[in-house]
């Protein structure tokens, strides 16, 4: 048995063996999970040092709710919602960032029970807060893709179990219900990439899924925009994998900024 695991990104994360010491928590972090990297430990300490000016953003699927075969059956774990309710008064801003429509995440997660939470849906294109939804119009290419997609899948000979999830602001083609999900995804990959190019959409691969979404619809990019804005605050983004964080020094225009991704990698902002 190895003393390290490899994350989906290829990065190693720490795993202590019996009788072997694990990462040592800095002062003030006792009792908390210890990030695997020095940058992560420094970043977590920075967030704890100034929580009232921090933004903590979490994903929905794989973080608040388990990954399930049918996305419509996903629900946030009650303990996760309780944790958000307890965290909300301690943090400057609490957010959920998801590829789902914002109102769907609110419904499936009972997020309207979390005071002050912000829900960024459709990969950051939509914003829900205190019952109010802000959403831009969908690009014209999405309507074209929606009309053409069933015929394209039929022409590609998509196997039984291939199905379309319409997210309003994006179209996802899933193959996890197919007899051979991996082969099914490869069978439809090229036609979907061509459809995305023809309609000025972005084709984003995922776990047994390829999603067609508007350009710029990206959770990390939307959060990065807020990180680089004046008066950016400490930020933590836990995802479905263990996270780490980086910190940049204070300046006259910005507080320490934490950049966290779901693959356990830390990055620094310029």
MOMOZI-V856428 format. One record per residue. N is the residue number from 0. RES is the residue in one letter. PHI is phi in degrees with one decimal (NA if undefined). PSI is psi in whole degrees, -180 to 180 (* if undefined). D_FIRST is the distance of its C-alpha to the first C-alpha in whole Angstrom. Layout:
BEGIN
N;RES;PHI;PSI;D_FIRST + N;RES;PHI;PSI;D_FIRST
END
This chain:
BEGIN
0;X;NA;134;0 + 1;X;-84.6;155;4 + 2;X;-87.9;1;7 + 3;X;-133.9;149;9 + 4;X;-106.9;159;10 + 5;X;-109.8;126;13 + 6;X;-75.7;168;16 + 7;X;-57.8;-23;19 + 8;X;-80.7;-10;20 + 9;X;96.3;-8;18 + 10;X;-80.1;147;18 + 11;X;-85.9;142;15 + 12;X;-122.3;149;14 + 13;X;-74.3;143;13 + 14;X;-145.4;114;11 + 15;X;-78.6;137;11 + 16;X;-89.4;158;9 + 17;X;-54.4;130;11 + 18;X;85.3;-4;14 + 19;X;-108.9;139;13 + 20;X;-72.9;144;16 + 21;X;-94.6;-172;16 + 22;X;-57.3;143;19 + 23;X;-91.4;128;22 + 24;X;-75.0;134;24 + 25;X;-63.4;164;28 + 26;X;-56.5;137;31 + 27;X;94.0;-10;32 + 28;X;-108.8;9;28 + 29;X;-60.2;136;27 + 30;X;89.8;-11;26 + 31;X;-98.9;153;25 + 32;X;-57.3;138;22 + 33;X;-96.9;121;21 + 34;X;-56.8;152;21 + 35;X;-76.2;-20;19 + 36;X;-117.0;159;21 + 37;X;-61.8;-38;24 + 38;X;-62.7;-40;27 + 39;X;-64.2;-42;25 + 40;X;-66.3;-39;26 + 41;X;-65.2;-41;29 + 42;X;-64.7;-44;30 + 43;X;-63.5;-40;29 + 44;X;-62.4;-38;31 + 45;X;-64.6;-41;34 + 46;X;-64.4;-44;34 + 47;X;-67.6;-26;34 + 48;X;-71.2;-26;37 + 49;X;-144.2;61;39 + 50;X;-65.9;-29;38 + 51;X;-67.7;-19;42 + 52;X;-111.7;19;42 + 53;X;-96.9;154;39 + 54;X;-118.2;121;38 + 55;X;-110.7;119;35 + 56;X;-121.3;131;34 + 57;X;-122.2;153;32 + 58;X;-78.8;168;31 + 59;X;-95.3;-67;32 + 60;X;-72.6;128;30 + 61;X;86.2;-6;26 + 62;X;-123.9;-65;27 + 63;X;-81.8;-35;30 + 64;X;-123.7;144;30 + 65;X;-66.2;153;27 + 66;X;-72.4;127;27 + 67;X;-128.3;158;29 + 68;X;-59.6;-37;31 + 69;X;-107.6;110;34 + 70;X;-55.3;-29;35 + 71;X;-71.1;-14;38 + 72;X;-93.9;-3;36 + 73;X;-72.1;136;34 + 74;X;-139.7;144;35 + 75;X;-64.2;141;33 + 76;X;-65.8;137;32 + 77;X;-53.5;-39;34 + 78;X;-65.0;-32;32 + 79;X;-68.4;-42;32 + 80;X;-65.1;-41;35 + 81;X;-60.2;-42;36 + 82;X;-62.7;-40;34 + 83;X;-64.4;-42;36 + 84;X;-62.6;-37;39 + 85;X;-74.5;-31;38 + 86;X;-78.5;-32;37 + 87;X;-51.4;-47;40 + 88;X;-74.8;-8;42 + 89;X;-97.1;-15;40 + 90;X;-115.8;146;39 + 91;X;-58.2;-51;42 + 92;X;-141.0;135;41 + 93;X;-119.0;131;38 + 94;X;-139.5;155;38 + 95;X;-116.5;130;36 + 96;X;-119.1;121;36 + 97;X;-145.6;158;35 + 98;X;-80.9;-14;36 + 99;X;-72.0;158;38 + 100;X;-56.1;142;42 + 101;X;-57.9;-43;42 + 102;X;-67.6;-30;44 + 103;X;-67.5;-44;42 + 104;X;-62.1;-40;39 + 105;X;-61.3;-45;41 + 106;X;-67.1;-49;42 + 107;X;-70.9;-22;39 + 108;X;-106.8;1;38 + 109;X;51.2;39;41 + 110;X;-74.4;-15;41 + 111;X;-69.0;-7;44 + 112;X;-88.5;-4;43 + 113;X;-102.3;109;42 + 114;X;-59.6;129;45 + 115;X;77.1;1;45 + 116;X;-67.7;147;42 + 117;X;-109.4;132;42 + 118;X;-115.4;116;41 + 119;X;-99.0;107;40 + 120;X;-102.0;174;40 + 121;X;51.5;45;40 + 122;X;58.3;37;38 + 123;X;95.8;-5;40 + 124;X;-75.1;-26;44 + 125;X;-111.1;149;45 + 126;X;-134.4;124;45 + 127;X;-116.0;133;46 + 128;X;-156.6;127;47 + 129;X;52.7;41;49 + 130;X;83.0;-3;50 + 131;X;-105.1;133;51 + 132;X;-112.0;130;49 + 133;X;-113.0;126;50 + 134;X;-147.7;135;49 + 135;X;-80.3;162;50 + 136;X;-65.9;146;52 + 137;X;-71.1;148;50 + 138;X;-66.7;153;50 + 139;X;-59.8;-34;53 + 140;X;-61.7;-26;50 + 141;X;-67.7;-40;48 + 142;X;-65.0;-38;51 + 143;X;-64.6;-45;51 + 144;X;-63.6;-39;48 + 145;X;-61.5;-39;48 + 146;X;-72.0;-39;51 + 147;X;-86.1;-21;50 + 148;X;-59.3;-47;46 + 149;X;-58.6;-41;47 + 150;X;-67.2;-37;49 + 151;X;-65.2;-41;46 + 152;X;-66.2;-39;44 + 153;X;-64.2;-44;46 + 154;X;-64.2;-30;47 + 155;X;-80.3;-4;43 + 156;X;67.6;37;43 + 157;X;-55.5;129;40 + 158;X;-66.2;160;39 + 159;X;-55.3;141;39 + 160;X;97.8;-8;37 + 161;X;-83.0;130;38 + 162;X;-146.2;160;39 + 163;X;-105.9;130;41 + 164;X;-106.6;116;40 + 165;X;-92.6;113;43 + 166;X;-98.2;17;42 + 167;X;71.8;-56;46 + 168;X;-99.2;3;45 + 169;X;-162.2;161;42 + 170;X;-125.5;124;41 + 171;X;-114.0;132;38 + 172;X;-107.1;114;37 + 173;X;-101.8;148;35 + 174;X;-127.2;8;33 + 175;X;-66.1;-18;31 + 176;X;-88.9;-6;33 + 177;X;-73.5;159;34 + 178;X;-61.0;-40;33 + 179;X;-125.9;89;31 + 180;X;-60.5;-39;30 + 181;X;-67.0;-46;29 + 182;X;-65.2;-38;31 + 183;X;-62.9;-40;34 + 184;X;-65.2;-41;33 + 185;X;-65.0;-32;33 + 186;X;-67.2;-32;37 + 187;X;-102.5;-4;38 + 188;X;-59.9;-54;37 + 189;X;-61.1;-46;39 + 190;X;-60.9;-35;42 + 191;X;-71.1;-39;41 + 192;X;-62.8;-40;40 + 193;X;-66.5;-41;44 + 194;X;-62.1;-41;45 + 195;X;-61.4;-45;44 + 196;X;-64.5;-39;45 + 197;X;-68.6;-25;49 + 198;X;-112.9;13;49 + 199;X;57.5;38;47 + 200;X;-108.9;169;44 + 201;X;-105.5;129;41 + 202;X;-95.0;116;38 + 203;X;-116.3;115;35 + 204;X;-76.8;150;32 + 205;X;-142.1;-156;29 + 206;X;-78.1;97;27 + 207;X;57.9;41;29 + 208;X;-155.7;147;32 + 209;X;-125.3;128;35 + 210;X;-113.9;136;37 + 211;X;-102.5;119;40 + 212;X;-139.4;161;41 + 213;X;-62.2;149;44 + 214;X;-59.8;140;43 + 215;X;88.0;-7;42 + 216;X;-82.5;94;40 + 217;X;-152.3;124;37 + 218;X;-61.2;-46;35 + 219;X;-63.8;-41;34 + 220;X;-63.7;-41;37 + 221;X;-64.6;-40;39 + 222;X;-69.9;-36;38 + 223;X;-61.2;-37;38 + 224;X;-59.4;-40;42 + 225;X;-73.7;-33;42 + 226;X;-63.5;-37;40 + 227;X;-87.8;-2;42 + 228;X;-74.2;156;45 + 229;X;-56.7;146;47 + 230;X;61.4;33;46 + 231;X;-61.5;146;43 + 232;X;-113.9;170;41 + 233;X;-55.5;138;37 + 234;X;-134.0;141;35 + 235;X;-130.9;133;32 + 236;X;-126.6;85;30 + 237;X;-71.5;138;27 + 238;X;-122.6;-157;26 + 239;X;-79.4;-7;24 + 240;X;-120.1;162;21 + 241;X;-55.6;142;20 + 242;X;-111.7;159;23 + 243;X;-137.6;171;24 + 244;X;-145.3;154;28 + 245;X;-119.2;157;30 + 246;X;-129.8;139;33 + 247;X;-109.7;149;37 + 248;X;-64.0;159;39 + 249;X;-66.1;147;42 + 250;X;-133.0;-174;45 + 251;X;-70.7;-18;49 + 252;X;-118.8;0;48 + 253;X;-150.0;140;44 + 254;X;-80.6;171;42 + 255;X;-54.5;135;38 + 256;X;-116.2;128;37 + 257;X;-101.1;130;33 + 258;X;-113.9;115;32 + 259;X;-128.4;137;29 + 260;X;-125.9;170;27 + 261;X;-83.8;-2;25 + 262;X;-98.3;5;22 + 263;X;81.5;16;21 + 264;X;-103.4;143;24 + 265;X;-106.9;144;26 + 266;X;-136.5;154;30 + 267;X;-104.5;141;33 + 268;X;-81.6;151;36 + 269;X;-68.2;*;39
END
